[in-house]
Structure formats: structure tokens, C-alpha cells
């Protein structure tokens, strides 16, 4: 005990107290950095129109970059059903690594398949829901068909990014929120593009705060 009544600290205790204080300070600084980093995110607005300048509905816009690919997380509980001899939804957008179930809710059997390079698979004649989902592990466009009902056509667009959206029919404008700042490749794809045609591309820079805007003119869309 010191003369002033305060407890005396040995050198070892002093060192331990200092280490604890340093660790606490570093943890607090790390937490502040995470909060600040989370706050640095922008909004991207993409206006998609056709050759005549009219809004395009159901175009898919997505932002690609090396950093975006690191943030990809598969979705869970995803389905593409068959109802009234059609795929529902007709277009499904999923991140790489997502498993999709193909329940058959019709009274007739279906035979779902794809020959697309991004995912070749076959679900032979079946009713109900197959026990095993289909894993979409490669980015790209996957065209689906039914070997029994030729009129059935569906699409799965597999993207290697968590930043994607679809354009609504009324405006043709898609919005992506909480996009980290950086330089991206903006890609725009539509089911009415010619078969095998790649997504349209353009560079886009997202600021730390505020918004970035882009306009995409899709020519050559099929009826």
C-alpha cells in the first residue's frame, strides 16, 4: 500500500494493465472502422431503354468486380416451379453457388433440361419435387426447356456478384442500394437478346456516398 492509501502496482501488473488498455483501444478503433466502412456505400440507378427509347422491363443489371466476387453468398430456398406447363418464374436470377429446386406442380410429368455451357443438367420425367436440387456453380446464362412440352422455356441467370436488380415495367429503371465504392463493370442482360449474345457492358464508378447513374440502350432485342 502506498503512503497516499492507493494500492501499489508491481511492474508485471502494470504491464498487464497497459496491454489490456491497448487491446481495448484497438478493439474500439476496429469497431469504428467497421461502422465507417459500412457507411461508405452508394446507390446505383440504371435506366434501360430499347432502340426506340422506350423503357425495357425485366432487364437484369449487375455490377461485376474482383471485390464484388468476394462478397457473393448463395441464396437458400430457391425454386423454379412448373405450373400450367410453364416455368414460374420464367426468369430466375441467382448468385453463383445457389441450389435450385424444380418442383412440378402440374398433373403431367415434365423432363427439365439445359444444354447451356454455364450448366448442363437433366431432370428426367418426374412428378412432384426432385429430392436433389440443381447447383448453379458457374456464372452465365442457362436456358431451360422441357423435353415433353416444347413450348416451355425458362431462364436462370447466374451472377458472380451480390449487386443485381431487375427493371420494372413502368419505368425501366433499376436501383441497387448499399454498393461499396469502387470501379465496376455494369452488365445488362435480357431474355430477348439473341441466343448466345453476351450481356451489354460499360464501366461504372460508384462514389463513397451519393449515387451513380447510368443509361443503357438495348438494341437488337427480339419480339
C-alpha positions as CSV (number, residue, x, y, z in Angstrom):
1,X,0.0,0.0,0.0
2,X,1.3,3.4,-1.0
3,X,1.5,6.3,1.6
4,X,-1.4,8.0,-0.1
5,X,-3.6,5.0,0.5
6,X,-3.7,3.8,-3.1
7,X,-2.7,0.2,-3.9
8,X,0.8,-0.2,-5.4
9,X,1.2,-2.0,-8.7
10,X,4.1,-4.2,-9.4
11,X,5.8,-3.9,-12.8
12,X,4.2,-7.1,-14.1
13,X,0.8,-5.8,-13.1
14,X,1.5,-2.5,-14.8
15,X,2.4,-4.2,-18.0
16,X,-0.7,-6.3,-17.9
17,X,-2.9,-3.3,-17.3
18,X,-1.2,-1.5,-20.2
19,X,-1.7,-4.4,-22.5
20,X,-5.4,-4.6,-21.6
21,X,-5.8,-0.9,-22.2
22,X,-4.1,-1.2,-25.6
23,X,-6.3,-4.2,-26.6
24,X,-9.5,-2.3,-25.6
25,X,-8.5,0.7,-27.6
26,X,-7.6,-1.3,-30.7
27,X,-11.0,-3.1,-30.5
28,X,-12.8,0.2,-30.2
29,X,-10.9,1.6,-33.2
30,X,-11.7,-1.6,-35.3
31,X,-15.4,-1.3,-34.4
32,X,-15.4,2.4,-35.5
33,X,-13.7,1.4,-38.7
34,X,-16.3,-1.2,-39.5
35,X,-19.1,1.3,-38.9
36,X,-17.4,3.9,-41.0
37,X,-16.8,1.3,-43.8
38,X,-20.4,0.2,-43.7
39,X,-21.5,3.8,-44.1
40,X,-19.4,4.2,-47.2
41,X,-21.8,2.8,-49.7
42,X,-23.5,4.4,-52.7
43,X,-26.7,3.9,-54.7
44,X,-26.6,3.0,-58.4
45,X,-29.5,3.9,-60.7
46,X,-29.6,2.3,-64.2
47,X,-32.1,3.5,-66.9
48,X,-32.6,0.8,-69.5
49,X,-34.4,1.6,-72.8
50,X,-34.8,-0.1,-76.2
51,X,-33.7,1.2,-79.6
52,X,-36.8,3.4,-79.7
53,X,-36.0,4.9,-76.3
54,X,-38.9,3.1,-74.5
55,X,-38.4,1.6,-71.1
56,X,-37.4,-2.0,-71.0
57,X,-39.0,-4.2,-68.4
58,X,-37.3,-7.3,-66.8
59,X,-33.8,-6.3,-67.9
60,X,-31.2,-7.6,-65.4
61,X,-28.4,-5.2,-64.4
62,X,-25.5,-6.3,-62.3
63,X,-22.2,-4.9,-61.1
64,X,-19.1,-7.1,-61.6
65,X,-15.6,-6.6,-60.0
66,X,-13.0,-8.6,-58.2
67,X,-14.1,-7.3,-54.8
68,X,-17.8,-8.0,-55.7
69,X,-17.0,-11.6,-56.4
70,X,-15.5,-12.0,-52.9
71,X,-18.9,-10.9,-51.4
72,X,-21.0,-13.5,-53.2
73,X,-23.3,-15.6,-51.0
74,X,-25.6,-18.3,-52.3
75,X,-29.3,-17.9,-51.8
76,X,-31.3,-20.6,-50.0
77,X,-34.8,-22.0,-50.5
78,X,-34.9,-21.1,-54.3
79,X,-37.4,-22.7,-56.6
80,X,-38.3,-22.6,-60.2
81,X,-41.7,-24.4,-60.5
82,X,-43.6,-25.8,-63.4
83,X,-47.2,-24.7,-63.4
84,X,-49.7,-24.8,-66.2
85,X,-46.9,-26.1,-68.5
86,X,-44.7,-23.2,-68.0
87,X,-41.7,-22.2,-65.8
88,X,-42.5,-20.0,-62.9
89,X,-40.8,-17.6,-62.6
90,X,-39.8,-17.5,-66.3
91,X,-36.5,-15.8,-65.3
92,X,-34.6,-16.5,-62.2
93,X,-31.5,-14.6,-61.1
94,X,-29.2,-16.2,-58.6
95,X,-25.7,-15.8,-57.3
96,X,-23.1,-18.4,-58.0
97,X,-23.3,-21.4,-55.7
98,X,-27.1,-21.3,-55.3
99,X,-29.0,-24.5,-55.3
100,X,-32.4,-24.5,-57.1
101,X,-35.3,-26.9,-56.7
102,X,-37.6,-27.6,-59.7
103,X,-41.0,-28.7,-58.3
104,X,-43.5,-30.0,-60.8
105,X,-47.0,-28.7,-59.7
106,X,-48.7,-29.9,-62.9
107,X,-50.8,-33.1,-63.2
108,X,-48.5,-34.2,-66.0
109,X,-44.8,-35.2,-65.8
110,X,-42.0,-32.9,-67.0
111,X,-38.5,-33.5,-68.3
112,X,-36.4,-30.4,-67.5
113,X,-33.0,-30.0,-69.1
114,X,-30.4,-27.5,-70.1
115,X,-27.6,-27.7,-72.7
116,X,-26.1,-24.3,-71.8
117,X,-22.4,-24.2,-71.1
118,X,-22.9,-22.5,-67.8
119,X,-24.9,-25.5,-66.5
120,X,-25.8,-28.7,-68.3
121,X,-28.2,-30.9,-66.5
122,X,-31.3,-33.1,-66.9
123,X,-34.2,-34.0,-64.7
124,X,-35.8,-36.9,-66.4
125,X,-39.6,-37.5,-66.4
126,X,-40.9,-36.7,-62.9
127,X,-43.8,-35.6,-60.8
128,X,-43.6,-33.7,-57.6
129,X,-40.3,-32.3,-56.4
130,X,-36.9,-33.9,-57.1
131,X,-35.1,-34.8,-53.9
132,X,-31.8,-33.2,-55.1
133,X,-31.6,-29.5,-56.1
134,X,-29.6,-28.3,-59.0
135,X,-26.4,-26.5,-58.1
136,X,-25.6,-23.5,-60.3
137,X,-21.9,-23.1,-59.7
138,X,-20.8,-21.1,-62.8
139,X,-21.8,-17.6,-63.9
140,X,-23.6,-17.3,-67.1
141,X,-27.0,-17.7,-68.9
142,X,-28.8,-21.1,-68.5
143,X,-31.6,-21.7,-70.9
144,X,-34.2,-24.3,-69.8
145,X,-36.6,-26.5,-71.7
146,X,-38.9,-29.4,-71.2
147,X,-38.3,-32.5,-73.4
148,X,-42.0,-33.2,-73.4
149,X,-43.5,-29.8,-73.8
150,X,-41.5,-27.8,-76.4
151,X,-43.3,-24.5,-75.7
152,X,-41.8,-24.4,-72.2
153,X,-38.8,-22.1,-72.0
154,X,-37.2,-20.7,-68.9
155,X,-34.0,-18.9,-67.9
156,X,-31.6,-18.9,-65.0
157,X,-29.1,-16.1,-65.0
158,X,-26.2,-16.9,-62.6
159,X,-24.3,-13.9,-61.5
160,X,-20.9,-13.7,-59.7
161,X,-21.9,-10.6,-57.6
162,X,-24.3,-9.7,-54.8
163,X,-25.2,-6.4,-56.6
164,X,-28.0,-7.0,-59.1
165,X,-31.6,-5.9,-59.9
166,X,-34.3,-6.1,-62.5
167,X,-36.0,-3.2,-64.2
168,X,-39.8,-2.7,-63.5
169,X,-42.2,-2.4,-66.5
170,X,-43.4,1.1,-65.7
171,X,-40.0,2.9,-65.7
172,X,-37.3,0.6,-66.9
173,X,-35.1,2.0,-64.1
174,X,-33.4,-0.3,-61.7
175,X,-31.8,0.7,-58.4
176,X,-29.0,-1.0,-56.5
177,X,-28.5,0.1,-52.9
178,X,-25.6,-0.3,-50.5
179,X,-23.0,-0.7,-53.2
180,X,-19.4,-0.2,-51.8
181,X,-17.4,2.5,-53.6
182,X,-15.2,1.3,-56.4
183,X,-14.9,0.7,-60.2
184,X,-17.2,-1.9,-61.6
185,X,-18.3,-3.4,-64.9
186,X,-22.0,-2.7,-65.3
187,X,-23.6,-5.6,-67.3
188,X,-27.1,-5.6,-68.7
189,X,-28.9,-8.7,-69.9
190,X,-32.4,-9.6,-71.2
191,X,-34.1,-12.7,-72.3
192,X,-34.9,-11.0,-75.6
193,X,-31.3,-10.7,-76.6
194,X,-30.3,-13.1,-79.4
195,X,-29.4,-16.5,-78.1
196,X,-25.8,-16.6,-77.1
197,X,-25.4,-12.8,-77.1
198,X,-23.4,-11.6,-74.1
199,X,-24.6,-9.0,-71.7
200,X,-24.0,-5.4,-72.6
201,X,-21.1,-3.9,-70.7
202,X,-19.9,-0.5,-69.6
203,X,-17.6,0.8,-66.9
204,X,-19.1,2.5,-63.8
205,X,-17.6,4.1,-60.8
206,X,-19.5,4.2,-57.5
207,X,-18.7,7.0,-55.1
208,X,-18.3,6.5,-51.4
209,X,-21.5,8.5,-50.8
210,X,-24.3,9.7,-53.0
211,X,-25.3,7.9,-56.2
212,X,-24.1,6.9,-59.6
213,X,-26.3,6.8,-62.7
214,X,-26.0,5.0,-66.0
215,X,-28.1,4.7,-69.1
216,X,-28.2,1.6,-71.2
217,X,-29.7,1.4,-74.7
218,X,-30.5,-2.2,-75.7
219,X,-30.7,-2.6,-79.4
220,X,-31.5,-5.8,-81.4
221,X,-34.0,-7.1,-78.8
222,X,-36.2,-9.8,-80.3
223,X,-40.0,-9.5,-80.1
